[in-house]
Amino acid sequence: MGQQQLQQLSQEIQQLEAEIEELEEDVEAIQQQKTETDEAIEALETLETDSTVQVPLGGGAYLRANVEDIDEVIVELGADYAGEFEQTDAVETLKNKKDNLDDRIDEVNAEIAELEGESTELEQQAQQLQQQAMQQQMQQMGQGQGDE
């Protein structure tokens, strides 16, 4: 029975570790979005109408272009929607987006901490079961020697 419990605990611990790893990858992806948002904010705060910019085309290719009107900024809003904003409103929208990303990072980190706590508890239970099993073995060995 003890061995079966140990196996079950081990599987649960592995499952928790896999979930933690997945959530840590989510945090990295959100952090990347936040970095890109910071870069967009910085660009919008420094660019002016008639500025020359490099526009990514994909595949590592870029095209030089002139900013025709800095007050026609299109910002992704989420759920496949975008909106057109003036420069200052676009910056505010991106800052709000960044705040939401920060909140999401906090939420995911809280989930990670909770799962790590569960994992620690299960590891402690597994150690206790192993110690009990060893004590039982020692007792059985001691009883077997006394009978001879």
Salt bridges, closest charged atoms under 4 A:
ASP38 OD1 - LYS98 NZ 2.88
GLU45 OE2 - LYS95 NZ 3.64
ASP102 OD1 - LYS34 NZ 2.74
GLU107 OE1 - ARG104 NH1 3.24
GLU111 OE2 - ARG104 NH1 3.87
